[in-house]
Amino acid sequence: MVKPVKKPVVKGPSATDVDAKVDAHVDICAVRYEGIEREMRGMNARLKRIEAIFIGSAGAIILLLAHLALK
């Protein structure tokens, strides 16, 4: 008869430890995402300024071309 082999019992972290790690991770990610949101708002403002410059430039070019064409 073959004796059954006993597998060693491996103890991992407890549920409380895992829960604490997950909570810490959530807190860190919340801070990180706040920073990302702040940067995105700044980029959005810069893009709006660039868009306004492009629209103004395009309008000026169209008016200049219309003036030259009707001359």
Secondary structure, 3 states (H helix, E strand, C coil): CCCCCCCCCCCCCCHHHHHHHHHHHHHHHHHHHHHHHHHHHHHHHHHHHHHHHHHHHHHHHHHHHHHHHHC
